[in-house]
Amino acid sequence: MTEMCIRLRAVIEDDLPRYVAWLNDPEVTRYTGMESGEFTLESKQEWLAEISQPDHHARFWSVDAATDTGWRHIGHTAMYFRYDNRIGDISIVIGDKTAWGKGYGTAITREILRVGFEELGLQKIGLGVFTGNVYGIRCYENCGLRHEALRRRAHFKRGQWIDLIQMAVLREEWEAMLNQLVDGLCEIGPEHLKEVLALWTVCDLWPHPHETEEQIRTVLSRNRAWAIGWRVQGALVGTAIGANDGFRGWLYRLGVHPDHRRLGIAAALVNEIEQRLSAAGIRQLNIMVKRRNTEARALYDKLNYDDTEVDVLRKRFGGKPPGHREKVT
Ligand SMILES: CC(C)(COP(=O)(O)OP(=O)(O)OC[C@H]1O[C@@H](n2cnc3c(N)ncnc32)[C@H](O)[C@@H]1OP(=O)(O)O)[C@@H](O)C(=O)NCCC(=O)NCCS
């Protein structure tokens, strides 16, 4: 499944009315340690003031999902951790019920694991999940968390005792999972951003003067494009991004590591994108190639791509002076 596109950002005052509504919905708090009915705007304002203290022991984020009209606030996530033992505990609540069952839980878990291991330098990340929360358990399993213990009667909620499963993933397990020690074609997502940018750097496809890491992260997560890669002994050595704009298909960021060229990897990636576009009912694939890029020209000749009568025109917003017209070279 293509990863849903989400982002974590700081909690702001404007989010609070949504938190109050979500947390007072008993369906939303069913599998959490919180109980609905007790949340007010004032209580959440106090909470925001408290978590904004620089010495607070946990980090909290609002979660936004990408939609056709922009970012939409759908939930919340937190990381409770101590620097002295570098172990973190996460919690996730998707408050917007229209966002349930669409893969956002997995996307949020993957992102918070990335933040915990990559940015906070943690060694182990875990959580406690109610035994009845079968979708939650599956989502955490998919993200590499393993069952560690069952805590019987860990919680008393709504008139009954609840058992809690303790799950966790170690840093090396997470790293091995990211590298998926397999060779050949693979899907790539925002969790592979670092590897992708490292590869693009040696392929001279990155850095790009008009693109940011955040944009690339979004492209790698959005569900209208196919971001695929090629691995050799777990290392990412090739990428291609196919996009379907509704009229025709486009191919971007075809790159193969210099140590693995002339082995047919690029041809295999282009072939895969062609097949996916064709299966989506698209009959034409366009590629923009710099005229001086002889390797790429040779590749596309071999793959039967024709030159066209069409020039690609470009306007860079806020970039060139009025009247300036630039062509791809
Ligand atoms: C262009 C690029 C993606 C090709 O990757 P690759 O994995 O080496 O390509 P393949 O092995 O699949 O090549 C398939 C065919 O393309 C042609 N080809 C590819 N590279 C070639 C080269 N340097 N010289 C001549 N022909 C070449 C050959 O016909 C080759 O078949 P053959 O080896 O049986 O003769 C790679 O050189 C690259 O990453 N370049 C930098 C990034 C870039 O320019 N991307 C393209 C943006 S549009």
The ligand as a MOL file (V3000), in Angstrom:
LIG
                    3D

  0  0  0     0  0            999 V3000
M  V30 BEGIN CTAB
M  V30 COUNTS 48 50 0 0 0
M  V30 BEGIN ATOM
M  V30 1 C 21.0170 7.3090 -17.0260 0
M  V30 2 C 21.1410 6.2540 -15.9540 0
M  V30 3 C 19.8720 6.2830 -15.0910 0
M  V30 4 C 21.3080 4.8670 -16.6190 0
M  V30 5 O 21.3050 3.8780 -15.6010 0
M  V30 6 P 21.8360 2.3750 -15.8700 0
M  V30 7 O 21.2900 1.5090 -14.7740 0
M  V30 8 O 23.3010 2.4160 -16.0670 0
M  V30 9 O 21.1330 2.0100 -17.2460 0
M  V30 10 P 20.8840 0.5120 -17.7970 0
M  V30 11 O 21.9710 -0.3890 -17.3350 0
M  V30 12 O 19.4990 0.1110 -17.4860 0
M  V30 13 O 21.0510 0.7760 -19.3630 0
M  V30 14 C 20.2020 0.2060 -20.3060 0
M  V30 15 C 20.6880 0.6180 -21.6980 0
M  V30 16 O 20.7750 2.0410 -21.8030 0
M  V30 17 C 21.9350 2.4000 -22.5950 0
M  V30 18 N 22.9130 3.1080 -21.7250 0
M  V30 19 C 22.8070 3.3690 -20.4130 0
M  V30 20 N 23.8700 4.0560 -19.9830 0
M  V30 21 C 24.6740 4.2390 -21.0550 0
M  V30 22 C 25.9320 4.8760 -21.2630 0
M  V30 23 N 26.5890 5.4750 -20.2490 0
M  V30 24 N 26.4590 4.8700 -22.5000 0
M  V30 25 C 25.8280 4.2560 -23.5150 0
M  V30 26 N 24.6380 3.6210 -23.3840 0
M  V30 27 C 24.0710 3.6230 -22.1730 0
M  V30 28 C 22.5160 1.1200 -23.0790 0
M  V30 29 O 21.9150 0.7910 -24.3260 0
M  V30 30 C 22.0800 0.1340 -22.0020 0
M  V30 31 O 21.9980 -1.1820 -22.4580 0
M  V30 32 P 23.3510 -2.0800 -22.5920 0
M  V30 33 O 24.1320 -1.8950 -21.3340 0
M  V30 34 O 22.8080 -3.4540 -22.7980 0
M  V30 35 O 24.0850 -1.5390 -23.7850 0
M  V30 36 C 22.4260 6.4900 -15.0650 0
M  V30 37 O 23.5260 6.7270 -15.9260 0
M  V30 38 C 22.2990 7.6510 -14.1000 0
M  V30 39 O 21.8420 7.4760 -12.9700 0
M  V30 40 N 22.7260 8.8780 -14.5190 0
M  V30 41 C 22.6540 10.0670 -13.6340 0
M  V30 42 C 21.2140 10.5340 -13.3800 0
M  V30 43 C 20.4790 10.8490 -14.6960 0
M  V30 44 O 21.0170 11.4920 -15.5770 0
M  V30 45 N 19.2140 10.4110 -14.7670 0
M  V30 46 C 18.3720 10.6010 -15.9370 0
M  V30 47 C 17.5170 11.8130 -15.7880 0
M  V30 48 S 16.4630 12.0220 -17.1550 0
M  V30 END ATOM
M  V30 BEGIN BOND
M  V30 1 1 1 2
M  V30 2 1 2 3
M  V30 3 1 2 4
M  V30 4 1 2 36
M  V30 5 1 4 5
M  V30 6 1 5 6
M  V30 7 2 6 7
M  V30 8 1 6 8
M  V30 9 1 6 9
M  V30 10 1 9 10
M  V30 11 2 10 11
M  V30 12 1 10 12
M  V30 13 1 10 13
M  V30 14 1 13 14
M  V30 15 1 14 15
M  V30 16 1 15 16
M  V30 17 1 15 30
M  V30 18 1 16 17
M  V30 19 1 17 18
M  V30 20 1 17 28
M  V30 21 1 18 19
M  V30 22 1 18 27
M  V30 23 2 19 20
M  V30 24 1 20 21
M  V30 25 1 21 22
M  V30 26 2 21 27
M  V30 27 1 22 23
M  V30 28 2 22 24
M  V30 29 1 24 25
M  V30 30 2 25 26
M  V30 31 1 26 27
M  V30 32 1 28 29
M  V30 33 1 28 30
M  V30 34 1 30 31
M  V30 35 1 31 32
M  V30 36 2 32 33
M  V30 37 1 32 34
M  V30 38 1 32 35
M  V30 39 1 36 37
M  V30 40 1 36 38
M  V30 41 2 38 39
M  V30 42 1 38 40
M  V30 43 1 40 41
M  V30 44 1 41 42
M  V30 45 1 42 43
M  V30 46 2 43 44
M  V30 47 1 43 45
M  V30 48 1 45 46
M  V30 49 1 46 47
M  V30 50 1 47 48
M  V30 END BOND
M  V30 END CTAB
M  END
